[in-house]
Amino acid sequence: MDNPHRFIVVEGPIGVGKTTLARRLSESLGCDLLLEQAEENPFLERFYREPRSVALPTQLYFLMQRFRQLEELRQGRLFSPVRVADYLLEKDRLFAEVTLDSDEYRLYEQIHAQLTLEAPVPDLVIYLQAPVEVLLQRVKKRGRSYERHIEAGYLRRISEAYARLFHNYDLAPLLIVNATGIDLVDNERDYHQLLRRICDTRSGRHYFNPLPLELQG
């Protein structure tokens, strides 16, 4: 399958399947994979349990982690001609706005401003969407210990922030995918239907609602 993209980013709220899709794309396209690696954040489990106690160090850890990874990408330390990531740098400010109070956010912005990184612009951004109820079910199903305290209210605020981010997003071609009924792990038809659409999307803003199984032929 002809892939015109050299840098693909998969985004969306917690539990929507962005890392799963990024991994599968890297396998299909034979390319480098850039993952957020949330499990490495030592503050994250405590944040989900007591958000106000460690919101700022949680966010700053992610900011520095993303900065280091994207700096490596910018400097060409990832050698594959095609790369897939499961986050945009813009998501860092998105989460900061949701989780930090006003004083913490001012400090975060001061630190963010010192990290003068020209993040590479993707050739395609894939924005996965699903209702909060679906996100919560998927988070519980995958059973990660540091996510066991995630609440529906938090997922709702994050989902709304993503909707605001992508409402006027025009920095790169954007494919908005209804991921509610997609099974990217066990359903090859779902995955290959989406893969074809990804390879066919070359400019502009597009919406993709996968066909139900009985209509796929």
C-alpha positions as CSV (number, residue, x, y, z in Angstrom):
1,M,0.0,0.0,0.0
2,D,1.4,3.4,-1.0
3,N,2.1,5.6,2.0
4,P,2.8,9.3,1.1
5,H,3.5,10.3,4.7
6,R,6.8,10.6,6.4
7,F,5.7,11.7,9.9
8,I,2.3,10.5,11.2
9,V,0.8,11.5,14.6
10,V,-2.0,9.6,16.3
11,E,-3.9,11.6,18.9
12,G,-7.0,11.4,21.1
13,P,-8.1,11.1,24.7
14,I,-7.0,8.4,27.2
15,G,-8.3,5.0,26.2
16,V,-9.2,5.8,22.6
17,G,-6.6,3.5,21.1
18,K,-3.9,5.9,19.8
19,T,-0.9,3.9,21.0
20,T,-2.4,0.6,19.6
21,L,-2.9,2.3,16.3
22,A,0.6,3.9,16.3
23,R,2.2,0.5,17.0
24,R,0.3,-1.2,14.2
25,L,1.1,1.6,11.7
26,S,4.8,1.3,12.6
27,E,4.6,-2.4,11.9
28,S,2.7,-2.0,8.6
29,L,4.9,0.8,7.3
30,G,8.2,-0.5,8.7
31,C,9.0,2.8,10.5
32,D,10.3,4.2,13.8
33,L,7.9,4.5,16.6
34,L,7.8,7.5,19.0
35,L,5.7,6.7,22.1
36,E,4.7,8.9,25.1
37,Q,5.6,6.1,27.6
38,A,3.3,7.4,30.3
39,E,4.2,4.4,32.6
40,E,7.6,6.0,33.1
41,N,6.1,9.0,34.8
42,P,6.7,8.4,38.6
43,F,3.9,10.9,39.6
44,L,1.1,9.6,37.4
45,E,-0.5,7.0,39.6
46,R,-0.6,9.4,42.5
47,F,-2.0,12.1,40.2
48,Y,-5.0,9.9,39.2
49,R,-5.6,9.2,42.9
50,E,-5.0,12.7,44.3
51,P,-4.9,15.1,41.4
52,R,-4.2,18.3,43.3
53,S,-1.3,17.0,45.2
54,V,1.1,16.3,42.3
55,A,-0.5,18.0,39.2
56,L,2.5,20.2,38.5
57,P,5.3,17.7,38.8
58,T,3.2,15.2,36.7
59,Q,2.8,17.8,34.0
60,L,6.5,19.0,34.0
61,Y,7.7,15.4,33.8
62,F,5.7,14.9,30.6
63,L,6.8,18.2,29.2
64,M,10.5,17.3,29.6
65,Q,10.0,13.8,28.3
66,R,8.2,15.1,25.2
67,F,10.8,17.8,24.7
68,R,13.7,15.2,24.8
69,Q,12.0,12.9,22.4
70,L,11.0,15.5,19.8
71,E,14.5,17.0,20.0
72,E,15.9,13.6,19.0
73,L,13.4,13.5,16.2
74,R,14.4,17.0,15.0
75,Q,18.1,16.2,15.1
76,G,17.5,13.1,13.0
77,R,18.5,10.5,15.7
78,L,15.6,8.4,14.5
79,F,16.8,7.0,11.3
80,S,13.8,5.5,9.5
81,P,12.5,7.7,6.7
82,V,8.9,7.2,8.1
83,R,8.0,7.9,11.7
84,V,4.8,7.4,13.7
85,A,4.1,9.1,17.1
86,D,1.2,8.7,19.6
87,Y,1.2,12.4,20.6
88,L,1.4,16.0,19.4
89,L,3.5,18.4,21.4
90,E,0.4,20.6,21.6
91,K,-1.2,18.1,23.9
92,D,1.1,19.1,26.7
93,R,-0.5,22.5,27.0
94,L,-3.9,20.9,26.6
95,F,-3.4,18.7,29.7
96,A,-1.8,21.6,31.6
97,E,-4.8,23.8,31.1
98,V,-7.1,21.0,32.4
99,T,-5.1,19.9,35.4
100,L,-3.2,22.9,36.8
101,D,-4.5,25.8,38.9
102,S,-3.8,29.4,37.8
103,D,-0.5,29.8,39.7
104,E,0.8,26.4,38.6
105,Y,-0.2,27.1,35.0
106,R,1.8,30.4,35.1
107,L,4.9,28.6,36.3
108,Y,4.3,25.9,33.7
109,E,4.1,28.5,30.9
110,Q,7.4,30.1,32.1
111,I,9.2,26.8,31.9
112,H,7.5,25.9,28.6
113,A,8.7,29.2,27.1
114,Q,12.3,28.3,27.9
115,L,12.2,25.1,25.9
116,T,12.6,26.6,22.5
117,L,11.9,23.6,20.4
118,E,10.6,23.8,16.8
119,A,8.6,20.6,16.8
120,P,8.5,18.8,13.4
121,V,5.1,19.3,11.7
122,P,3.4,16.0,10.9
123,D,2.4,15.0,7.4
124,L,-0.8,13.7,8.9
125,V,-2.6,13.9,12.2
126,I,-5.1,11.1,13.0
127,Y,-7.6,12.2,15.7
128,L,-9.4,9.3,17.3
129,Q,-12.7,10.1,19.0
130,A,-15.0,8.0,21.2
131,P,-17.7,8.7,23.9
132,V,-16.5,9.0,27.5
133,E,-18.3,5.7,28.4
134,V,-16.4,3.9,25.8
135,L,-13.1,5.4,27.0
136,L,-13.8,4.4,30.6
137,Q,-14.6,0.8,29.6
138,R,-11.3,0.6,27.6
139,V,-9.2,2.0,30.4
140,K,-10.7,-0.5,32.8
141,K,-10.3,-3.4,30.4
142,R,-6.6,-2.8,29.8
143,G,-6.1,-2.8,33.6
144,R,-3.0,-0.6,34.0
145,S,-2.3,-0.1,37.7
146,Y,-1.5,3.6,37.4
147,E,-4.9,4.2,35.6
148,R,-7.2,2.5,38.1
149,H,-8.2,5.7,39.7
150,I,-9.2,7.5,36.5
151,E,-12.7,9.0,36.7
152,A,-15.3,9.7,34.1
153,G,-15.3,13.4,34.9
154,Y,-11.6,13.7,34.2
155,L,-12.0,11.8,30.9
156,R,-14.8,14.1,29.9
157,R,-12.7,17.2,30.6
158,I,-9.9,15.8,28.5
159,S,-12.2,14.8,25.7
160,E,-13.7,18.3,25.6
161,A,-10.2,19.8,25.5
162,Y,-9.2,17.7,22.6
163,A,-12.4,18.7,20.7
164,R,-11.4,22.4,21.3
165,L,-7.8,21.7,20.1
166,F,-8.9,20.1,16.8
167,H,-11.9,22.4,16.1
168,N,-9.7,24.8,14.2
169,Y,-6.5,22.8,13.8
170,D,-4.9,23.5,10.4
171,L,-1.1,22.9,10.9
172,A,-1.3,19.6,9.1
173,P,-3.8,17.4,7.2
174,L,-6.3,16.0,9.8
175,L,-8.2,12.7,9.7
176,I,-10.9,12.6,12.4
177,V,-11.9,9.0,13.1
178,N,-15.0,7.7,14.9
179,A,-13.2,5.0,17.0
180,T,-16.2,3.9,19.0
181,G,-16.7,0.6,17.3
182,I,-13.2,0.0,16.0
183,D,-11.2,-3.1,17.2
184,L,-7.7,-2.5,16.2
185,V,-6.4,-5.5,18.0
186,D,-8.5,-8.4,16.9
187,N,-10.4,-7.2,13.8
188,E,-8.1,-7.1,10.8
189,R,-10.9,-5.6,8.6
190,D,-11.2,-2.6,11.0
191,Y,-7.5,-2.0,10.9
192,H,-7.0,-2.4,7.1
193,Q,-10.1,-0.2,6.4
194,L,-8.5,2.5,8.5
195,L,-5.1,2.0,7.0
196,R,-6.4,2.5,3.5
197,R,-8.0,5.7,4.5
198,I,-4.8,6.9,6.2
199,C,-2.8,6.3,3.1
200,D,-5.4,8.0,0.9
201,T,-5.6,11.2,3.0
202,R,-3.1,13.7,1.7
203,S,-4.5,17.2,2.5
204,G,-7.3,19.1,4.2
205,R,-9.7,17.9,7.0
206,H,-11.5,14.6,6.6
207,Y,-13.9,12.5,8.7
208,F,-14.0,8.7,8.8
209,N,-16.8,6.6,10.1
210,P,-15.8,2.9,9.6
211,L,-18.4,0.7,8.0
212,P,-20.2,-1.8,10.2
213,L,-18.9,-5.4,9.7
214,E,-22.1,-6.5,7.8
215,L,-21.6,-3.7,5.3
216,Q,-17.9,-4.3,4.6
217,G,-18.6,-7.0,2.0
